[in-house]
């Protein structure tokens, strides 16, 4: 099944690349690797605000990480197009790095990040979608977002 068929089956429409709000680009390709800049969680087009352990629970934030995965795939699709391919040209999702806006005592950043990792695995399959990962708790994120995630992918 193609990546696009899987997305359709899941009812997911990929968004266009967001215009950067600061001095950076949405993605960079070097060789066969594509590095995606961090994407903050958004809900209804606005930052999905919250701090884990204070104003949000793990179960409330996991869908936010899933939403970030959808935005990341939209940017990855644009990066693939710039490289002359599409999402079916992704050999592997190499790494996911997740920053979770959390209190000093909150310890479930990895469970929040599963919202992203599980969707990527479902879309890209067990071989191409299995990735290395880091999940960190941070004191704050841009615009008060609850989670920010970046991704590295390898093209075929």
C-alpha positions as CSV (number, residue, x, y, z in Angstrom):
1,X,0.0,0.0,0.0
2,X,1.4,3.5,-0.9
3,X,1.9,6.0,1.9
4,X,-0.9,8.2,0.3
5,X,-3.3,5.2,0.3
6,X,-2.5,4.7,4.0
7,X,-3.1,8.4,4.8
8,X,-6.4,8.3,2.9
9,X,-7.4,5.1,4.8
10,X,-6.7,6.9,8.1
11,X,-8.7,10.0,6.9
12,X,-5.6,12.2,7.1
13,X,-5.1,15.1,4.7
14,X,-1.6,16.6,4.9
15,X,-1.3,20.3,5.4
16,X,0.9,22.5,3.3
17,X,4.3,23.6,4.6
18,X,3.9,26.3,7.2
19,X,5.8,29.6,6.6
20,X,8.6,29.9,9.2
21,X,7.9,32.4,11.9
22,X,11.6,33.2,12.5
23,X,15.0,33.0,10.8
24,X,15.1,29.3,9.6
25,X,13.8,27.1,6.8
26,X,11.3,24.3,7.2
27,X,13.7,21.6,6.0
28,X,17.2,21.0,4.8
29,X,18.4,18.1,2.6
30,X,22.0,16.9,2.7
31,X,22.7,13.8,0.6
32,X,19.9,11.4,1.2
33,X,18.9,12.8,4.6
34,X,16.1,15.4,5.2
35,X,16.1,17.3,8.4
36,X,12.8,18.9,9.4
37,X,12.7,21.9,11.7
38,X,10.8,21.6,14.9
39,X,7.0,21.8,14.5
40,X,4.8,22.9,17.5
41,X,1.5,21.3,18.2
42,X,-1.5,23.2,16.8
43,X,-5.2,22.9,17.3
44,X,-7.6,24.7,15.0
45,X,-4.6,26.5,13.5
46,X,-3.4,28.0,16.8
47,X,-0.7,26.8,19.2
48,X,-1.9,23.9,21.3
49,X,-1.0,25.4,24.6
50,X,-0.3,23.6,27.9
51,X,2.2,22.4,30.4
52,X,2.3,18.7,31.3
53,X,2.0,18.2,35.0
54,X,0.3,21.5,35.5
55,X,-2.5,22.3,33.0
56,X,-2.4,19.1,30.8
57,X,-2.4,15.3,31.3
58,X,-0.5,12.8,29.2
59,X,-3.8,11.6,27.7
60,X,-4.6,15.2,26.6
61,X,-1.1,15.8,25.1
62,X,-0.7,12.6,23.2
63,X,-3.2,13.7,20.5
64,X,-1.2,17.0,20.2
65,X,1.9,14.9,19.4
66,X,-0.1,13.0,16.8
67,X,-1.2,16.4,15.3
68,X,2.5,17.4,15.1
69,X,3.2,14.1,13.2
70,X,0.6,15.1,10.6
71,X,2.2,18.5,10.2
72,X,5.7,16.9,10.0
73,X,4.5,14.6,7.2
74,X,3.1,17.6,5.3
75,X,6.6,19.2,5.5
76,X,8.3,15.9,4.6
77,X,6.0,15.6,1.5
78,X,7.2,19.1,0.4
79,X,10.8,18.2,1.1
80,X,10.4,15.0,-1.0
81,X,8.8,16.9,-3.8
82,X,11.8,19.3,-3.8
83,X,14.1,16.3,-4.0
84,X,12.1,14.9,-7.0
85,X,10.1,12.2,-5.3
86,X,7.2,11.9,-2.9
87,X,6.5,10.2,0.5
88,X,6.9,6.8,-1.2
89,X,10.5,7.7,-1.8
90,X,11.2,7.7,2.0
91,X,13.5,4.8,2.8
92,X,13.3,5.3,6.6
93,X,12.3,7.7,9.3
94,X,15.6,7.9,11.1
95,X,15.0,10.0,14.2
96,X,12.3,11.8,16.1
97,X,13.2,14.4,18.7
98,X,10.4,15.6,21.0
99,X,10.3,18.5,23.4
100,X,7.5,18.4,25.9
101,X,6.5,21.5,27.8
102,X,6.5,20.1,31.4
103,X,7.0,20.8,35.0
104,X,10.1,19.6,36.8
105,X,8.3,16.7,38.3
106,X,6.5,15.4,35.1
107,X,8.1,12.2,33.8
108,X,5.9,10.9,31.0
109,X,7.4,12.8,28.0
110,X,8.0,9.5,26.3
111,X,4.3,8.6,26.5
112,X,3.3,12.0,25.0
113,X,5.7,11.4,22.2
114,X,4.2,8.1,21.4
115,X,1.3,10.0,19.8
116,X,3.8,11.0,17.0
117,X,5.8,7.8,16.9
118,X,2.8,5.5,16.7
119,X,1.2,7.4,13.8
120,X,4.5,7.5,11.9
121,X,4.9,3.7,12.4
122,X,1.3,3.2,11.2
123,X,1.8,5.3,8.1
124,X,5.3,4.2,7.0
125,X,5.1,0.6,8.2
126,X,7.2,-1.3,10.7
127,X,10.4,-1.2,8.7
128,X,10.5,2.4,7.3
129,X,8.6,3.8,10.2
130,X,10.7,2.4,13.1
131,X,12.9,5.2,14.3
132,X,15.4,6.3,16.9
133,X,13.9,8.8,19.3
134,X,14.5,11.2,22.2
135,X,11.9,12.8,24.4
136,X,12.8,15.7,26.6
137,X,11.0,17.7,29.2
138,X,11.6,21.5,28.8
139,X,10.5,24.5,30.9
140,X,8.7,26.2,28.0
141,X,8.2,26.1,24.3
142,X,7.5,28.8,21.7
143,X,4.0,30.4,22.1
144,X,3.4,28.1,25.1
145,X,2.9,25.0,22.9
146,X,2.7,21.7,24.8
147,X,5.0,19.8,22.4
148,X,7.5,20.5,19.6
149,X,8.9,17.7,17.5
150,X,11.6,17.5,14.8
151,X,12.3,14.7,12.4
152,X,15.1,13.2,10.3
153,X,14.2,11.0,7.3
154,X,16.3,9.2,4.7
155,X,15.4,9.0,1.0
156,X,15.8,5.9,-1.1
